[in-house]
Amino acid sequence: MGLCWKRFLQSNVVVVVHLEIARARADKPDPAQRFSLLLLDLEEYYFEQHTVYHVTTSSAKKRKIRGSLKVCSKSIIFEPEDHVEPILKIPLRDCKKIEAVEEKDQNPFNESKPAGLTILCKQVYLIKENNVVAPYRVERGDSTFLFHLEVSSKTEDVVQTLLQLHRASCLDKLGDQTAMIAANLQSRLARTSFDKNSFQNVSEIPHMECEAEMVTPLVTNPGHVCITDQSLYFQPLNGYPEQVVRIELHRVKQIYKRRHGLRPLGLEVFCTENDFCSDIYLKFYKTSDRNDLYYYIATFLENHMVEHTAESYMLQWQRGHLSNYQYLLHLNNLADRSGNDLSQYPVFPWIIADYNSTELDMMNPATFRDLSKPVGALNKERLERLLSRYRDMPDPRFMYGSHYSSPGYVLFYLVRVAPDHMLCLQNGRYDNADRMFNSIGETWKNCLEGATDFKELIPDFYGNDPSFLLNCLSLDLGKRQGGSSVQDVVLPPWAADASDFLQKSQKALESQYVSEHLHEWIDLVFGFKQKGSEAVAAHNVFHPLTYEGGIDCDSIEDPNEKIAMLIQILEFGQTPTQLFTTPHPQRITPRFQSISRTPSVNTPLNELSPASTSEDSSFEDLTEETRRLAWNNIAKLKLMSTHKIHKEAVTGIAVTRTASSVFTTSHDSTLKMFSRESNGLQRSMSFSNMALSSCLMLPEDKAVVCSSWDNNVYFYSIPFGRRQDTLMGHDDAISKMCWKDNQLYTASWDSTVKVWQCDSADIANNKRCQFQLLAEFEHEAGVNTINLNPAGTLLVSGTKDGTVTIWDTSSSVQLHQVHCHSGKIHDVAFSPDSRHILSVGEDSCLKVIDVQTGMMISSVQADEEQRCFCWDGNTVLSGGQSGHLQVLDLLSNKVTTRIPGHSGAVTAMWMNEQCSTVITGGEDKQIIFWKLDC
């Protein structure tokens, strides 16, 4: 079962095909497709099956119908072997009596044996009568069903199991029902384990085993996961649809961590490079199990697998190496969209706005939809009504009450090829015939004018398989108000047939106009206009439940509220993971072919003509390119000189803008000034007899700020060569400082981070500063290190108990708290794009945390304790306990280079803006100057 779609490249044409969708016509029944997990309710589990005989009596004549009795968490399903007979589904909540009936024996000395299982229920669903896919027929009223188990000795056990599940189904609150069923499931999983007789090779060595669920559209199937040195196995608890699923590790091309129900629990494995239908999608019960499995496979594949990022795909697309279609598929994949998860099915934009003309004019801009606006904002009058409601709405406010992508919308488009999925989603019914996907033009019109319809499209509209537009299965989808039955989708006048419609849609997607404007739609769905003030300005605000990080389900203590929230998230639809936080660049296209009405509002003037490039932009681009080249060659760092200027370990390094003077602090309580010009020590200052822990340079190079273990901050005037001011700020040693826009951030072992207002101009002019305490961030343990993101909007702190905390500096609100190290955190820093945080601790681990979600997305166990580092988001240059520098590639979790340096631990590190010069300090009392040799 599945709605996965695959992408194949055939003569440069992208083909989309549905996989494992039930397409069997009534005259050609497929026994393997008769029962499926889609017959279960949403969030229901299939536990076990037993061969039984359904005993019926009609006209005083008994019949025994052989089949399979499926015990599920909310229902009992009987699948007859005779395909003419309907499948029976008996909801447990509708059962009045479940009991074993004993076999009557004339010999009183023989012990009674259970002869069968009898069920009295209020209603029953009849499914696939005559093996035809159709809405379920419901028979209401008391009915009694008698089943004889082929292995009669199991009858009593089955009855007890059903009675236990019946009690769960009859509980008043949904949360209590779910908790009792979950307990039953976990008990079953605990009583079983992976059957190692399923190993393909007797020499396989198991690495780890855990419980998980295999995810397919609308269905999750629990079981056991086992990974060996050769294969990944999944063994369903119920043995359905097969006893074991095996993935050979050497065949794996890509693995992706997935969020499932907005929680970081999913893992998807692909065995084909250009294949967007995965080989398996697993949802784990613990994020740690998911991460362990992910890292094991990633380590196995590190020499075979290329890691792709949104930025790398963007560059390929910009330069024409990827089509618009291919690029959108890649972005969907990176943004957690999966064909296995209908609440996160890949989303594509409406492109064409003309569904009335007989000819489609690709050179006319009016042919196309405005890609700079979400669907809900395309109709000005409707938008005004929505905004009026939005302004009067209490927090949390949203503009659109429905999403642009949800399970219901996906199956709205795919009902003709996935009728079983639609019946599963809608409790055995199709939608009203007039609300079905009847006409492309009508659907577009409703998206423009409907009060609650803001849906986008799916990739199938730009593929080569037109079956989703045709009623090839001869389904009875109902009759419309005019009396006509729902058949094939009505196409626009400019399409000769369904295949022609897809071909012209593909051409429109790759057209000049769309290529010039697709970045605007990407900004809305995957980019910087997805959230926050930019989303409000773009009229792109959806319900908070649809956003990643919008709600933490695990923090909800009320089980009823929690399960209701999870169901709402799964059914409502989810916003893709945000891939870009800055405006997406436009595609590079030949300007003489441009058909745009006017330049895009968001298009910088220097992009309109290749010749009109500003010096500032060129300089920034050059600087960024310089940094990129430097980090690509960071392993070529060359030791230039060493200088022993302190009597104890170096704790901090600050450098003037001209790099002519280097200031260092040390546990020996001194601040030293080293001259690069004279290559010697110029000044030595002491403020107290306590150790100095860090230093930083203020703007204009007029003062150095030093933090001390005596609880004070000292301001040293460089022009006057003396202490200028003292801030008595904490109740314990100050460990680290940051500076941004006349605000000083101080971290202390007294478990606080304080924010002080102090004017750098006053300090530069040798005036006493009026220190004003603006905010105080409290922690549970002493704070050992802090760091600000480049914009100064976020602060991260690392404590002695191994906790990383992310703070919003404007509101002083704690955003995330992650206990990720087993000991003290030495250093912590944001990536240049502020998306991630890296921390190192005395547990020898390097941890990467996602800023938006607070999820730990990477953990690397180093060979030794790392004390300090610089990084660009992908590559880490760190200093270790042994005194060596190491270069770590976070994409492969692999140390690529080790560089000998200090004779003791590296305790401080500074890197210039161009990333070409590095200065390190160590416990060996030395500072070392390094230069990039490339």
N, C-alpha and C positions, 0 to 999 in steps of 0.2 A: 504494500500500500504506500502510496506516496504521490505527491504533486511535484516531485523534483523535476527539474528540467535540465537538459544537457545542452552544451554549446559545442558545436563542431565547426571547424573551419574547412569549407569545401569550396575551392575556387574563389577564395576571398569572400564567400557568402556565409553569414552566420545563420545556423539552423537551430531552432529551439524545438525539442521534442519532449512530450510528457512521458514519464516512466511509471510503470506499475499502477496506472489508473485503470479501474475496471471498465473495459470497453466491450465486454462480451455481449453480443446480442442475445435476445431471448431464445432464438433458434439455435444458438451455439453456446450452451452453458459451459462454463469453466468450473469444474468442481473445486479447484483450489481457490477460486474467488468467492465461493458461496458464503462461507463464514469469514468475517474479518473483525478486527478490533473496532472497526467503525460502527459495529452494531451496539457497542457499549455507549453509555452516557459519557459526556466529557468528564475527565478526571476520574474515570472508573477503571478498575484493574480486573484482568482475567487471571484467575488463580490456578484452576485445575480443570481437567475434563475426565469424564468416565463414560465408557460405552454402556448404553442403556437400551431398554425397550420401552417405548411409550405405549401403554396399554389403553386402547380406546374401546368404547362399547357403543354400537349404533344398531338399532333394530335387533337387539338381543344377540348381536354378533360381535365377538371380540376380535380386535386387530392388534397386532404387535408391530410397531414401527421401529426399526432399529436405527440408532443414531448416536450422537455424542451429546452428553449433558455438560454444559460449561458452567462452572461455578465462578461467578464474578462478584465483585465487592458490593454491587448494588442490584444485581439481577441474576436470574437463572435463565440460561439460553439453551434450548434444545434444537440441535441441527440434525434433521432426518437425513438418512443416506439417500432416500428417494427424493430427487430434485423437484418432483411435482408438489410434494408436501411443503407447507410453509415452515419457515424457521419460527419457533415460538420464543418470545421474550417475556418473562414474568418478572416485573419489578418486585424486589423483596419488600418494599414498603407497602405494597398492595396485597401481601400475603396475610391471610387470616390464620392459617394453620400449616405447619410443616412437621410431619412426623413419619416414623417408620411403621409400616404395617406388617404384622407377623403372618407367616405361612401357617395355615391351619393343617394340623396333623391328627389323624384319628387315633394314633398311638399315644396315650397319655404319658408314657415313660420317655418319649423322645423330647429333647429340649426344643423349645420354639426358636425358629430362625427368622430374621427379618426377610420378608419376601419382597418388599418394595418401599418406595418413597412416595408419599402422597402429599400433594400441595393444594390447598384451598386458597384461591385468590379472587380479588375483586375485578381485576382486568388483566388482559393478556394482549400482547402485540403480535400480529401475524405478519411476517416479513418474507419478501421474495416468493410469494405464492406463484406456483408454476415457473419458478426460477426467473421471474421478471422483476427488474429493478423498478420499484414504484413506491409511493408513500405507504407507510405502514398502516395496516388495518387494525383497528382497536375493537376488541370484543369486551364490552362492559357487562358487569353482572357476575355473580358468584359462579366460579368454575372449579372443578376438581380435576387434577392431573395425577395419574399414577405412572411411576417409572420403576422398572425392574432393572437393577444394576446387573451387568453381566458377571461381575465378581460380587456376589451378594454379601460377602463378609465385610465389604466396605460401606454398607448401607448406613450403619449407625454412625460411623465417622462423618459421612457426608451430611447426615441430618444435623449432627452437632455443629458442624461448620456453618451450615445454612442458618441455623438458629442464632448463632453468634453474630453473623452478618445481618440477619433480620433485626436483631436488637439494635445494631448500629444504625440501620436505615430508618428505624422508628423513633430515633431520638429527635427531640423537638428542634434543637439548634444544629445548623449545618456544620459549625465548627466542631461540635461534639461528635457528630457522625464521622467527619473527616479524621479526627484524632483517633477514634476507635478503629477505623479501617486502617489507618497508618500503623497503628500498633499491631494489628493482625499481619499486615504486610511485613513489617520489620521482624516480627516473630518468625514468619516463614523464611525470610532471608537469613536470619540468624541460625535457623535449624538446618540450613543447607549451605553448601559451598560449591565452588567451581569444580566440576568433575574433570580431573586432570587426565582421565582416559581420553578426553577429547583432543589432547595435544596431537598435532599433525606429526610431530617427530618426538620419539622417546628421549632424544638428547636435549630437548628444550629445557632451559632453566627459568623457572618462574621468578619474576621480579617483584610484583605486587598484585594483590587481589583486593577488590572492594565491591560494594554494591552500587548499582546505577540503574538508570532507565534508558532504553533505546527510544529515541524520539522520531516519530513519523507524523505527517500532518494530522492534527487533532488527536493524536494517540501517543501515550507513553507506555512502555512495556518493561516492567522491572525484572532484574536478573543480576547475574554476577559477571564482573569484568575481571579478566586476568591478562596480564601482559608478561611475556617471556622475552628472552633475548632474540626471538625470531618473529613472534606474532602477537597481535592484539586479538583477544577473544571476548565475545559477549555470549553468555549462556542465559537465555530467557528462563525465568522461574517456571513458566508454564510450557516450555518447549515449543512455543509458537512464534513465528511461522516455521522455524526449524530449530533443531536441538542446539546448534551453536553457530555463531557468525564469526568468521575468521578473516582477519586482515593481516597479510604478510607485511612486516615492517619495511622490507626493502622496496615494496611497491608504493609506499606512501610518498606523495609529492608535497602535500600541504596539510598543516593542521591549524585550526583556529579555535581560540577560546571564544565561547559564545555566552551571552547573557540569556537566560531563559526565565520568562516572567520577571524581567528587569533584575534578576539576580545572577551573579557570576558563577553559574553552575554547569554551563554547557561546554562541550568539546566536539568539534566536527572534523572528520578525517577524510581527506581526498586522495584518491590513488591515481588521478589523471591530471596532468598539468593544466589542460584547457577544459576542464570539466567542472560545471557548477552544480552537479548533483553529487553530493557526498556519498561515500561508501558506508559511513555510519555517523550518526549524531547521537551522542550520549549526554544525558543529564545526570549529574552526580548529586548525592545527598549532602556532600561536604565539599566546599571550595578547595580545601587542602588536598582531597583525593584527586579532584580535577587537575589541580596544578601539578601534583606529583606525576600523574600520568602524562600530562602535557610535556613536562620537562624531561621525562625519561625518553619519550618519542623524539623530542627536539634534539636531545643529546645524541640519540642514535642516528639522527638524520643530519647532524650538523655539517657533514662533509658533502651532503647530497642535495640539500634543500636551500633554495634561494628565498630570502625573506623579502617580500614586497611591501612597500608602504604606500599610503595615499599620495605622498609627495613624489615617489618614484613613478607611480602610474600617471600622475598629473603632468610630469615632465614629458613622458612618452606621448600622452594625448595632445599636449600643447604643440608638440613638434610633428604631429601627424602620424606617429607610429601606432596609435590605437584609434579605432573608429569611435564615434560617439557612443554606439551601442556597447562596444567592448568596455569602454571606460566606465559607463554607468553600471555595468555588471560587476566590474572590479570594485567600485565604490560601495555597491550594495553588499558585496561579500565582506569587505573590510568593516562595514558598519553593522555587522551582525545580522544582516538579512539572509535568510536561508529558505530554500524550498521545502525544508522539513518542518518549518515553524510558520504556520499561517498568520500568526499575530506579528510576524516579522518577515513576511514574504517580500521578495525584491519589488521595489517600487520604481516605476518609470513615469515620465511626464506625458500629459496630453500635449501633443505637438500641433496637430492640425485643428484649425478653428472653422474651416469651411466644409460643411456636410450637405450643402444644397446644390452646388454647381455641378454641371455635367463634366467639366474639365477641371483638373487641379493645377493651378498656376503656381509653380514653385518659385517663380521670380517675383511674386506679389507678396509683400510683407503682410497684407491683410489675410492671407491664407493661414497664417500661423498664430498660435496663441501667444500672449504676452508672458514670456518666461520669467520676467522679473517679479511677478506677483503669484501668490498661492491661488489655488482654484477659488477659494472663498472670497478673494478680493478682485476677481475679474469683472464682476457685475457691480458697478458703482452704487446703484440703488440698494441692492441687497447688503452690500458692505456697510452702508450708512445705518441700516436697521441693526445690523450685528454690533456695530460700534456703539450705538446708543444703548443697547442692552449691556455691553461690556462696561461702559462707564458707570452704570448704576449697580453693577454686580459687586457683592462683597468679596474680599480676598478669600481664597486664591481666584483671581479672575482669568477668564479665557474667552476668546472670540468665537471659537467654533466648538459646538457641542459634540461633533463627531470627527473622526480622524480621516486622513486621506488614504489610509491603508489599514485594513482590518480583515480578520478571517471571513466575515460576511461579504465584504467587497471582493475579495479574491475569488470566493466561490460564486458570487454573482456573475463574474466573467466566465468561470470554468464549469458551471453546472452541467453543461452538455457533455463534458468529458469526465466529470467527477461527480456524478449524481449521488453516490454513496456518501461522499463527504458532506454534501449539502444536507442530505437526510440526517446525518449524524449531528451536524451543527444545529439543525432546526427541529430536533425531536421527532424525526420520522416524517417530516412534511417538506414539500417544496414551498417556496414563497408564493404569494398571490400572483397569478398569471400576468396581471397588468404591471406588477412591480419587477418582473423578470427582466433579464437582459434581452430585450426584444429588438432594439434598433440602436445602432451606433449614434445616429443623429439625435434620437430621443434622449439617449443617455447623456450626451454632451450638453443638450439643452437643459436637462434637469440639473446637471452639475453647475450650470450657470445661473439657474433661476430657483432651484429647490432650496427650501429654508434650512435643510439639514444635510444636504448632499454636497460633499467637497472632495470626492474621491479622485485619485489619480489613476493611472493605468498600471498594467503589469507587463513584464518583458514579452509575453506571448503576442502582444500587438505589433511587435517589431521582429517577429521570427518568421519561419517558413512553414509552420504547421498550422493550417487553418481549421483544424478539426474542432477547436473550441467555439467556432462561429457556426458550426453545422450540427444538426441533430442526427448524427450518424448512427446513434444507438436507438433511434425511433422511440425516444422517451415520451411518455405522456406527461407533459409539463403543464397541462391545464388549458383552459380557454379564457380568452380575453373578453372584455365587456361586449365587444361587437360580435362575439360568437366564433371568431377565428382561433384556432389552436396555436399554441406556441411551438414554432418549428425552428428554422434557421434564423440567424440574426439578420435583420434588414440592413443592407449596406447602403452607403451614400451613392448618389447617382454617378459619381466619377469612378466607381469601382465596378468592373465587369463581373467579377466573382470574388469569392473569399481570398483566393490566392493573389488576385490582382490588388485587392485591398491591402494585403500584407506587403506586397512589393512596393506599392506607392507610399505606404507608411514608413517602410525602411528608407526609401529615397528621401522622404521628408525629414526623417531623423538625422540623416547625414548631409542635409542641405547646407548651403552657405549661411542662410539666415540662422538656422538652429546652431550651427557651429560657432557663430559669433555671439550667441546669447545663452548657450547652455550653461555657462558659468553662473549666470544669474539664478537659475533654478537650483543649481548645486549649492549656492550660498543659502538658499531657503531650507533645503532638505538635509544636506550634510554639512553645512558650513556655518559661518559666523552669524547669519540671520536666523538660525534655528532657535536660539534662546536669548534671554535677556532683553536689554533695551533695543537692540537691533531688530529682534523679532517683533517687538511691539511696534516699532516704526514701520516695519514691513507688513504689518497686519498678518502676522504669522504665529499667533499664540493659540495653542491647543490646550486641552485639559491637562492639568499637572500630572495625572496618572500615566500619561503617555510618554513622559520624559524619563530618561535614565537619570537616576538620582532624585527623581521627583518625590519618591516615598521609599522608606526603608521597611519592607514587609517584615523583616526579621525582628524589628524593634517593636512590632505590634504584639502586645501581650494577650489581648482578647482573641481566642481561637476563632470565634465566629466572625469577628471583624476582619481577621487576617485572611481567612479562606474566601470571604466575600471580596476582599480587595484583590486577591490573586486571580480570582475568576474574572473580575472586572478588567484587570490589566490584560489578561489573555484574550478576552473577547472584544475589548474596545480597540485594540491595535496599539502599536508602539512606535515612537519616533526613532529613527535610526540613530546609532551612535554618532556623535558629532566628530567629524574627521578634520575639519578646518576651523580655525578661530580667527582667521583674517580673510579679507576678500579674496575670492578665488580668481586667479588670473584668466584673462580671455584667451581663447585659442588663437594661435598664430595662423591667420588665413590671408590669402592674397587680397590686398585692399582694392585692386581694380575690379574685383568681382563682387564687391560689397553691395548688398541690396537693402541695408538698413535704412529706415526712414531718416533717423538722426543718430548721432553718436549716443551711445548708452550714457545715462546719467552717471553711472559708476565708472565709466571708462576715463582714465586719466588722459589729459591732452597729449602727453608725450607718447601715448600708445597709438594715437591716431595717425601718426606719421613716423616712420622709422628714423627720420632725420632729426626730429624735434625731441631730443633726449636731454634733460637737464643735467647739469654738472652734479648736483646733490644726489640725484637718483643714480647716476653712473658711479659716483663715489661709494654710495651705500652698496650697490650691486658688487662693486669691486671688492669692498671690505668683506662682504658675505662670501664672495668667491674665494678670497684669500683665506678666510677662516676654514672654509670647506676643504681647501687644498691642504691647509696645515693639519687638520685633524686626519685627513687621509694618509698623511705622512708622519703622524705623531710618533710612530715607532722609531723614527730616525733622529730622535733627540740626542744631541751630543753634549757631553759635559765640557764646559768652557773653563770654569775656575772654581776653586773651593777656598773658603775663608773662615777660619775659626775665630769668631769675634765675641763669643759669649762664654760664660763659665758653667752654664747649665743649659738645659734643652731650650731650643728656639720655639716660641709659641705663636708668633704672629709676624706677618710680612706686609708692609705697605710701601708703595712706590709712587714717586711723583710722576706727573703726566709726561714729562720729558725723559723719564727713566734715568735721570742723572743721579738721583739719590734714592737709596733703599733704607727704609726704617724697619727695625726688627725688635721684637720684645722677647723676653726670656724668663724662665723660672728664677734667674739670678737677680730679678727685680729691676733690671736696667732696660732702657730704650736706647738702641744704638742707631747711629746714622752712618751709613756706608756710602762713600762716593764712588760712582762708576768711573768718573773721569780720572781721579787719582788712584783708583783701585785700592783704596785703603779706608780705614776707620777715621771718621771726622769728628763725631761727637758721641758722648756717652752720658746719659741722664738717669737719675734714680729718684723716684717720687716717694717711696717708702721702703721698708725692709721686707715687704711681701712680694711674692711672684706677680709678674705681669702676665696676663693670659691671652691678650689679643691686641691688635692695633688696626686702625684704618686711617686713610688719608681723606681730609675734607676737600671740597671743591676749591679750586684756585691754588692748591698746594701751599696754603698758608699755615695749616695746623695738622698735627697728628693727634688722634684720640687713642688713649690706652686704657684698657680695663685691667683691674687688679684684684687679687685675692683679698685685699683689705676692704672690699665692698665698695670701692670708689672708682670713678671714671676721671682720668686726668687729661686735660687739654694742653698740648705742648705747642707753643708758637715757634714755627721754624725761623721766621725773620728775626725774632728777638732772642731765640735760643734759650727759652725758659718756660717753666710751667705758667700757663696763663689762667687756668680755671680748674676747679674741682667740683665734680658732681657726686654727692654722697647719696647714692641711689638705692642700695639694697641692704639686706640684713645678713647676707652671706656673700661668698666670693662671686665676682662677676666673671662669667666664662667666655662670652662672645658678644660682639656688637655688629650692628648693621646701620647704614645711613641712607636716607632717601628724602629729598625735598625738605630739608631743614627739620627732619625728624630723626632722632636717634633711638634705636631699638637696643635694649640691653637685656641680656639673659643672665640668670643667676642660679646658683645652687640653692637659693631660698625658695625655689619652685615657681618663680615668676619670670615673665618677660614684661618689661616696662617700656612705654613709648613716651619720649620726651620731645617737647617743642624747643628747639634752640636755633637761633639765626646764625647761619654760617658767615653772613656778612659782618655781624658783630665780632665774631671770632677772628675773621680775617683782618678786621680793623683794630684788633687788640683791645676790644671792649669786653667787660664782664657780661656774661650771658645770663638772661633770666630764664632758668629752666622751668618749664611747665609740664607737669605730668598729665598726659593726654589719655592714657589707657594702661590697663594692667591685665595681662593674660595669666591666669592661674593654672598650675599643673599639679599633678599628684606626686611628682618627684622632682629632684633638682634638674634644672635645664642645663644641658652641657653644650648645646650648639644651636644656632639659628641661621636662617637665610631668607632673604626677600626675593620674590620673583622680579624680573627686569622692570616691570611696570610699577612695582611697589604696592600692588593691590593685594598680594597674598604673602603671608609669612608662614614658614614651617619651623617647628622646633623639635629638637631631639633630646630626650631625657636620660637620666641615669638608669631608669628601669626598662629602657628599650622601646619607649613609646614615641611615635611620630605624630605630631598634631599639626593640622593645617588651619590657619586663621584667615579670616577676611579682615584686612587692616582698616578698611573704611568703617565697618560696623563693629569691629572687635568681637565678632561672632566666631565660635569654633565651628569649622565646616566638617572636618573628619578627624578621628583619632584612631590610630592603627598601632596595636602592640605587635611590632614586627621583629624585634631583636630580643635575644635572651639575656642580654647584658647592656652595658652602657653604650650609647650612641656617640661616636667620635665626631662625625661630620655629616652634614645633610645639605642638599642643594637642589634647586629647581633646574629643569632642563631649560635651554634658551627659549623654547616656545611656551614654557609654563605648563605644559601638559602633564609632565611627570616629575617625580621627586626621587632622588637617589639618596640612600643613607648607607653608612658603613658603621659597624659596631665591633665591640670586643668579642662577639661570637664568630668573627671572621666572615660574616655574611654581607653581601651587597644586596640591598632590597630596592626594587623599583615600585613606586606607588602611583596609581593613576589619580591625578589631582581632582578630576571631576567626580569620580565615584568613591574615592578613598580606598579602592581595591588594590591589594598587593598583586601586581601583575608579573613580577619576576623576582626570583631569589637565586642568587649565585653564591655558592660556598667557595670561598677563596682558600688557597693553600695556607695563608697566614692572615693575621689580623691586619686590616687596612686602616690607617689612621686619618688620612686626608685625601682629597681628590679634586680634579677638575673634570668636566665632561661636557659633551655637545648634544646629549640626548641619546646617542647611540654608542659612542666610544668613551671609555673612562681611562683617564690617566690617574693612577692612585699611588700613594706612598705607603709601604708596608712596614711591619714590625722589624723586619730584617734590615731595613735601610734601602732596599731596592725599589725602583719604580716599576710598575707593571701597566701594560696596555690591555684593556679588556674590551672585547666586542660584545655588547649586550644582545645583539641580534642572534648571535650564535652561542652566547654564554661561554665564550672561549678566551682564555688569556693568549694573546698573539705574540707578546714580547715582554721580556723582563730585562731591565736596565740596571746594572750595579750603580750604587750611588753612595749613600751614607753608611757609616759603620754602626749606626744605631737606628732606632725607629725614625721614620720620616714623620715629623709632627706639624709641619706647616707647608703650604704650597700656594704660590701666586703665579698667574698666567696673564700675559698682556692681551689687549683687545684683539690683536691680529692672530693670537694663539701661536706665535712663533718663538716666544721667549718664556721660559719657566724659571722660577726661583724656588728652591726648597730649603727648609730648615729641619734640623734633626736633633735627636737626643745626644748626638755626638758633638753638639755645641757649634756645628758648622752651618754656613749657608752655602749652597751650591748654585751656580748660574748655568743654565742649560740653553742651548740654541738649536733650532730645527735645522738639520743638515739635509737640505733638499734643493 
